[in-house]
Amino acid sequence: MWSLIKTIWNVFLHSFHKRVTIQYPEEKPYLAPRSRARIILSRDPDGGERCVACYLCAIACPVDCIALQATEDKDERRYPEFFRINFSRCIFCGYCEEACPTYAIQLTPDFEMAEYNRQNLVYEKEDLLIDGPGKYPGYNYWRVSGARIGGKDKGEAENEAPPVDLRSLMP
Amino acid sequence: MTSPYPIVAIAGILIVALSLAALLIWLERRLLALWQDRYGPNRVGPFGLLQVVADMIKIFAKEDWIPPFADKGVFVIAPAIIMVTVLLSFAVVPFSPGIIVVDLNIALLFFLGMSSLGVYSIVLAGWASDNKYSLLGGLRAAAQMISYEVFMSLSLMGVVLLAGSFSLSAIVEAQKRLWFVVPQFLGFLLFLIAGVAEARRSPFDLPEADSELVAGFHSEYSGMKFGMFFVGEYLGVILISSMITVLFFGGWLGPWLPPVVWFLIKMFAFICFFILLRASLPRLRFDQLMSWGWKVMLPLALLNLIVTGAVVVAWQ
């Protein structure tokens, strides 16, 4: 019986506590930079597309909301011909970001993307691409990878030793 | 002391009681939110007051559906019974010397009888829905009412002994020197507990018990029929609060302010206390409720009655 009265009193004392609600449209909550919402495609510091159209994000996606088509430019750099994310299906799990080998696809804290028309939730590549490097400044996949492209041969990447000549018998 | 224009009093009490009941929906949500460190409805109108209007429009626009397996006649009449019995009880509540519909000399008995009749609404609703959860809710309501009616009336007999009358205005007049809450403190506690059970409010909301019985007796109800159960429940809260005010806290008596204002202030405090109970206490288990009613409350009520009677006899 005493504990009941104490409970009632303690609940009553909450009249004088601060309310925890954040009045959302007027008052924005703090969102951590790593929180997962709208998906973007980032560019490397030189302004080139980071995406190499490897399809890993599309394969990792549990709801199959990512569609893309790979192609190559004149320097033999792979890039997506189109890149489409259907946000009406996306569950913002972040698996695409984890799967991406080039930090191209990233989730951002922006979540205000409601639409009246479902069709408007299908984002094309020009909607997804941003101008900056996103969460990873200074990273350029083509400059550190061993892959050969026009203007950069094997062994010319940063911290990469020149390729071994397999036909030489020298130790 | 009956009002000179009964029709005016009837219309006034009806309008005030019904709009208060509607406002209670808003008040309850705001207060529960306050005690849970939230805001509650605060978007529609000033302080979210127009939420009531929005809810009303919504509930009127809802499909009023009667399930094909239900017993139609009983299903329709059940929500009306609770409204009728509760509103009839308001006829005898003396809000202030002039504002009372009818000043019966057995007003207290009338109130007890009407509040007992109210349980038919719940039982019939549970029965007519032909749904096991509704039936369980109705069953619980019946058992709860039987357990709580008994000591509810007994707990009031002490007040009747002290005032020497069943008339509610006479009971209020008898409290001119001392509110009955002082000599009848045990009776007050018993009536408070029985009143919460009578209004089927948490922690005695077993007939509804959302977490076990979907919504108990009104699972199958929708639209305005559900609305009538809802308004009936809040009217019950207002009724029990006004009865506590009349019987134990001197009704309209109080200095400076007009009598009806005093009445409303006291009533409002008890309504808030009912909501506070809902915010803080968990629902009782069924057997706990029954054994409390019969093994603790009933003997206490009898003891209270015997001691009060002895004191009154010794005084004379």
Interface residues (C-beta under 8 A of the other chain):
Chain A: L4 T7 I8 N10 V11 F12 H14 S15 H17 K18 R19 V20 T21 Q23
Chain B: L34 W35 Q36 D37 R38 Y39 L276 L277 A279 S280 L281
